[in-house]
Amino acid sequence: MGSRPKTGEQYAALVQQAIDELQDIIEAKNFDIDEIDTNLEYVDVLLRELHTMRESMRDGSYQFGRRDLPMMRVVRQHSEADLPCIRMFYDINQTHLLGLDVEGD
């Protein structure tokens, strides 16, 4: 399924890609309210958490962890139907937990 990034740059790019995907969801809602769930508070929460994470990567304070990222509490409440980029969040979380895929397992 998914795979962990091999470098810090790839990891940061994955986080940025997830940010871009969430912004696309918001833009799609603005164009066609009937097509997208009108309650997008969860997207705003995910965006805030990803921006915070991305900023910590930029300033060097990001640390890999042993626990799920806080945003996973929101991600697990949704499916691919309302969060098409959901797989990215699982890849980001897996990388957070296990680190970069430097050995290419």
N, CA and C of each residue as an Amber inpcrd file, in Angstrom:
protein
   315
   0.8450000  -1.1860000   0.0000000   0.0000000   0.0000000   0.0000000
   0.8760000   1.2290000   0.0000000   0.9960000   1.8640000   1.1550000
   1.7990000   3.0560000   1.2330000   3.2480000   2.7150000   1.4840000
   4.0610000   3.7300000   1.4730000   5.4580000   3.5110000   1.7680000
   6.0010000   4.7240000   2.4930000   7.0070000   4.4670000   3.3080000
   7.6210000   5.5550000   4.0520000   8.6460000   6.2630000   3.1810000
   8.7360000   7.5730000   3.3010000   9.7650000   8.3190000   2.5720000
  11.1600000   7.8820000   3.0210000  12.1150000   8.0320000   2.1250000
  13.4860000   7.6300000   2.4100000  14.3400000   8.7780000   2.9440000
  13.9330000  10.0200000   2.6900000  14.7180000  11.1760000   3.1390000
  13.8150000  12.1710000   3.8510000  14.4520000  13.0570000   4.5910000
  13.7080000  14.1230000   5.2470000  12.9870000  15.0130000   4.2490000
  13.6380000  15.2400000   3.1060000  13.0190000  16.0710000   2.0700000
  11.7560000  15.4170000   1.5230000  11.8060000  14.1040000   1.3290000
  10.6280000  13.3780000   0.8430000   9.5090000  13.4000000   1.8820000
   9.8880000  13.2930000   3.1450000   8.9060000  13.3350000   4.2300000
   8.2320000  14.7060000   4.2710000   9.0300000  15.7660000   4.2070000
   8.4810000  17.1250000   4.1990000   7.5910000  17.3350000   2.9790000
   7.9910000  16.7790000   1.8320000   7.1850000  16.9080000   0.6090000
   5.8550000  16.1730000   0.7630000   5.8570000  15.0280000   1.4390000
   4.6190000  14.2800000   1.6730000   3.6700000  15.0890000   2.5530000
   4.2110000  15.7080000   3.5850000   3.3920000  16.5540000   4.4590000
   2.8200000  17.7240000   3.6510000   3.6450000  18.3460000   2.8130000
   3.1690000  19.4550000   1.9910000   2.1050000  18.9810000   0.9990000
   2.2840000  17.7960000   0.4530000   1.2970000  17.2540000  -0.4870000
  -0.0420000  17.0450000   0.2130000  -0.0180000  16.5720000   1.4530000
  -1.2570000  16.3900000   2.2160000  -1.9230000  17.7430000   2.4670000
  -1.1290000  18.7680000   2.7570000  -1.6650000  20.1250000   2.9280000
  -2.3450000  20.5640000   1.6400000  -1.6760000  20.3690000   0.5220000
  -2.2370000  20.7590000  -0.7780000  -3.5430000  20.0250000  -1.0670000
  -3.5880000  18.7340000  -0.7540000  -4.8090000  17.9460000  -0.9820000
  -5.9710000  18.4680000  -0.1440000  -5.6950000  18.8130000   1.1080000
  -6.7510000  19.3540000   1.9680000  -7.2430000  20.6980000   1.4490000
  -6.3230000  21.5150000   0.9600000  -6.7290000  22.8000000   0.3940000
  -7.5820000  22.5900000  -0.8560000  -7.2830000  21.5400000  -1.6150000
  -8.1120000  21.2090000  -2.7810000  -9.5280000  20.8280000  -2.3640000
  -9.6600000  20.1180000  -1.2550000 -10.9830000  19.7420000  -0.7490000
 -11.7800000  21.0000000  -0.4110000 -11.1250000  21.9480000   0.2370000
 -11.7970000  23.2030000   0.5920000 -12.1960000  23.9650000  -0.6640000
 -11.3110000  24.0370000  -1.6410000 -11.6260000  24.7310000  -2.8940000
 -12.7790000  24.0520000  -3.6300000 -12.7880000  22.7330000  -3.6250000
 -13.8730000  22.0040000  -4.2860000 -15.2070000  22.3220000  -3.6220000
 -15.2080000  22.4330000  -2.3090000 -16.4340000  22.7760000  -1.5850000
 -16.9330000  24.1520000  -2.0080000 -16.0170000  25.0730000  -2.2110000
 -16.4020000  26.4190000  -2.6070000 -17.0370000  26.4530000  -3.9930000
 -16.6670000  25.5090000  -4.8590000 -17.2060000  25.4840000  -6.2130000
 -18.5140000  24.7070000  -6.3190000 -18.6350000  23.6430000  -5.5550000
 -19.8360000  22.8050000  -5.6660000 -20.2250000  22.2750000  -4.3020000
 -20.9970000  23.0440000  -3.5950000 -21.4070000  22.7040000  -2.2350000
 -22.1350000  21.3690000  -2.1650000 -22.8760000  21.0010000  -3.1950000
 -23.6350000  19.7540000  -3.1610000 -22.7440000  18.5170000  -3.2520000
 -21.5890000  18.6470000  -3.8360000 -20.7180000  17.4950000  -4.0550000
 -19.8660000  17.1300000  -2.8390000 -19.5840000  18.0820000  -1.9960000
 -18.6660000  17.8690000  -0.8800000 -19.4160000  18.0380000   0.4380000
 -19.0490000  17.2410000   1.4110000 -19.6170000  17.3650000   2.7530000
 -19.4800000  18.8190000   3.2140000 -20.5640000  19.4130000   3.6630000
 -20.5200000  20.8230000   4.0290000 -19.8500000  21.0600000   5.3760000
 -19.7380000  20.0600000   6.2020000 -19.0590000  20.2040000   7.4800000
 -17.5960000  19.7990000   7.3070000 -16.7770000  20.7810000   7.0560000
 -15.3620000  20.5020000   6.8190000 -14.4820000  20.9320000   7.9890000
 -15.0450000  20.9680000   9.1750000 -14.2480000  21.3350000  10.3500000
 -13.0610000  20.4030000  10.5160000 -13.2320000  19.1390000  10.2090000
 -12.1410000  18.1810000  10.3390000 -10.9900000  18.5250000   9.3970000
 -11.3040000  19.0800000   8.2310000 -10.2560000  19.4880000   7.2880000
  -9.4600000  20.6460000   7.8840000 -10.1470000  21.5900000   8.5070000
  -9.4650000  22.7120000   9.1500000  -8.5450000  22.2300000  10.2720000
  -9.0160000  21.2710000  11.0560000  -8.2020000  20.7130000  12.1420000
  -6.9550000  20.0400000  11.5590000  -7.1460000  19.2340000  10.5290000
  -6.0110000  18.5470000   9.9030000  -5.0290000  19.5450000   9.3040000
  -5.5450000  20.5710000   8.6530000  -4.6700000  21.5980000   8.0770000
  -3.8340000  22.2780000   9.1580000  -4.4620000  22.6530000  10.2600000
  -3.7110000  23.3030000  11.3500000  -2.6000000  22.3930000  11.8590000
  -2.9290000  21.1250000  12.0640000  -1.9300000  20.2050000  12.6020000
  -0.7990000  19.9550000  11.6030000  -1.1440000  19.8550000  10.3240000
  -0.0990000  19.6670000   9.3070000   0.7860000  20.9010000   9.1740000
   0.1830000  22.0850000   9.2460000   0.9850000  23.3170000   9.1760000
   1.9440000  23.3980000  10.3670000   1.4640000  23.0380000  11.5350000
   2.3230000  23.0240000  12.7270000   3.4620000  22.0260000  12.5480000
   3.1300000  20.8640000  12.0420000   4.1440000  19.8280000  11.8010000
   5.1700000  20.3070000  10.7750000   4.6900000  20.8800000   9.6920000
   5.5750000  21.3730000   8.6280000   6.4890000  22.4690000   9.1510000
   5.9510000  23.3530000   9.9740000   6.7650000  24.4210000  10.5500000
   7.8490000  23.8450000  11.4630000   7.5050000  22.8160000  12.2360000
   8.5160000  22.1960000  13.1030000   9.6060000  21.5160000  12.2730000
   9.2570000  21.0300000  11.0950000  10.2660000  20.4610000  10.2010000
  11.1870000  21.5730000   9.6840000  10.5990000  22.7120000   9.3760000
  11.3900000  23.8440000   8.8620000  12.3430000  24.3970000   9.9170000
  11.8470000  24.5090000  11.1570000  12.6970000  25.1300000  12.1800000
  13.5910000  24.1220000  12.9120000  13.4800000  22.8460000  12.5340000
  14.3640000  21.8310000  13.1060000  13.8960000  21.2420000  14.4270000
  12.6970000  21.5880000  14.8690000  12.2240000  21.0770000  16.1530000
  11.3890000  19.7910000  16.0350000  11.1310000  19.3400000  14.8100000
  10.3280000  18.1230000  14.6280000  11.0610000  16.9220000  15.2130000
  10.3120000  16.0600000  15.8770000  10.8700000  14.8150000  16.4080000
   9.9590000  13.6550000  16.0350000  10.5730000  12.5890000  15.5620000
   9.8190000  11.3650000  15.3270000   9.3260000  10.8920000  16.6840000
   8.2780000  10.0750000  16.7060000   7.7010000   9.6910000  17.9870000
   7.3770000   8.2270000  18.1000000   6.9100000   7.8800000  19.2580000
   6.4990000   6.4970000  19.5360000   4.9920000   6.3650000  19.5790000
   4.3130000   7.4960000  19.5320000   2.8460000   7.5070000  19.5580000
   2.3270000   8.1120000  18.2780000   1.0900000   7.7460000  17.9490000
   0.4530000   8.3120000  16.7660000   0.4550000   9.8300000  16.8290000
   0.5100000  10.4450000  15.6680000   0.3560000  11.8920000  15.5860000
  -1.0520000  12.2540000  16.0570000  -1.2100000  13.3930000  16.7340000
  -2.5370000  13.7850000  17.2290000  -3.6070000  13.8200000  16.1450000
  -3.2270000  14.1680000  14.9270000  -4.2220000  14.2660000  13.8490000
  -4.8750000  12.9240000  13.5170000  -4.2700000  11.8370000  13.9190000
  -4.8280000  10.5260000  13.5920000  -6.1620000  10.2890000  14.2800000
  -6.4150000  10.9710000  15.3880000  -7.7240000  10.8420000  16.0530000
  -8.8370000  11.3310000  15.1300000  -8.5300000  12.3050000  14.2910000
  -9.4970000  12.8300000  13.3300000  -9.5260000  11.9400000  12.0860000
  -8.3710000  11.5680000  11.5940000  -8.2850000  10.7640000  10.3720000
  -9.0550000   9.4600000  10.5240000  -8.9290000   8.8120000  11.6620000
  -9.5770000   7.5110000  11.8690000 -11.1040000   7.5920000  11.9160000
 -11.6240000   8.7880000  12.0250000 -13.0830000   8.9680000  12.0310000
 -13.6460000   9.1410000  10.6240000 -12.7750000   9.0700000   9.6270000
 -13.1990000   9.3210000   8.2550000 -12.7660000   8.1850000   7.3350000
 -13.3120000   8.2240000   6.1360000 -12.9820000   7.2210000   5.1350000
 -12.4610000   7.9190000   3.8860000 -12.0700000   7.1290000   2.9330000
 -11.5800000   7.6770000   1.6760000 -12.6770000   8.4390000   0.9290000
 -13.9330000   8.1180000   1.2210000 -15.0480000   8.8020000   0.5700000
 -15.0760000  10.2950000   0.9050000 -14.8090000  10.6380000   2.1700000
 -14.8190000  12.0580000   2.5280000 -13.4290000  12.6410000   2.7170000
 -12.4130000  11.8030000   2.6720000 -11.0280000  12.2610000   2.7740000
 -10.1970000  11.4580000   1.7630000 -10.2760000  11.8540000   0.4850000
  -9.6350000  11.0690000  -0.5860000  -8.1350000  10.8430000  -0.3920000
  -7.4880000  11.7210000   0.3500000  -6.0340000  11.6000000   0.5670000
  -5.7080000  10.8810000   1.8790000  -6.6360000  10.1130000   2.3930000
  -6.4740000   9.4880000   3.7130000  -5.2130000   8.6270000   3.8040000
  -4.8580000   7.9600000   2.7130000  -3.6760000   7.0900000   2.7200000
  -2.4020000   7.8760000   3.0600000  -2.3430000   9.1210000   2.6130000
  -1.1760000   9.9580000   2.9180000  -1.0080000  10.1470000   4.4210000
  -2.1300000  10.3100000   5.1120000  -2.0560000  10.5070000   6.5560000
  -1.5240000   9.2630000   7.2540000  -1.9170000   8.1020000   6.7670000
  -1.3850000   6.8680000   7.3440000   0.1070000   6.7300000   7.0420000
   0.5340000   7.1440000   5.8540000   1.9640000   7.1110000   5.5100000
   2.7620000   8.0920000   6.3680000   2.2120000   9.2820000   6.5710000
   2.8710000  10.2770000   7.4210000   2.9890000   9.7470000   8.8410000
   1.9110000   9.1850000   9.3600000   1.9230000   8.6630000  10.7250000
   2.8970000   7.4950000  10.8610000   2.8960000   6.6040000   9.8740000
   3.8030000   5.4580000   9.9100000   5.2580000   5.9300000   9.9150000
   5.5550000   6.9440000   9.1370000   6.9070000   7.4960000   9.1110000
   7.2340000   8.1450000  10.4460000   6.2730000   8.8380000  11.0230000
   6.4710000   9.4540000  12.3360000   6.8220000   8.3890000  13.3810000
   6.1500000   7.2550000  13.3110000   6.3580000   6.1900000  14.2920000
   7.6360000   5.3860000  14.0510000   7.9180000   5.0870000  12.7780000
   9.0170000   4.1670000  12.4460000  10.2640000   4.8570000  11.9060000
  10.1350000   6.1250000  11.5660000  11.2590000   6.8520000  10.9910000
  11.3000000   6.6960000   9.4820000  12.3020000   7.2770000   8.9030000
  12.4770000   7.2140000   7.4410000  12.8320000   5.8060000   7.0170000
  12.4960000   5.4590000   5.8050000  12.7590000   4.1330000   5.2390000
  14.1640000   4.1130000   4.6380000  15.1730000   4.3040000   5.4840000
  16.5470000   4.4170000   4.9740000  17.1050000   3.1010000   4.4610000
  16.5370000   1.9860000   4.9010000  17.0280000   0.6780000   4.4570000
  16.2120000   0.1280000   3.3040000  15.1450000   0.8020000   2.9640000
  14.3260000   0.3570000   1.8350000  13.5790000  -0.9230000   2.0840000
  13.1380000  -1.1240000   3.3570000  12.4150000  -2.3580000   3.6570000
  11.1240000  -2.3200000   2.9410000
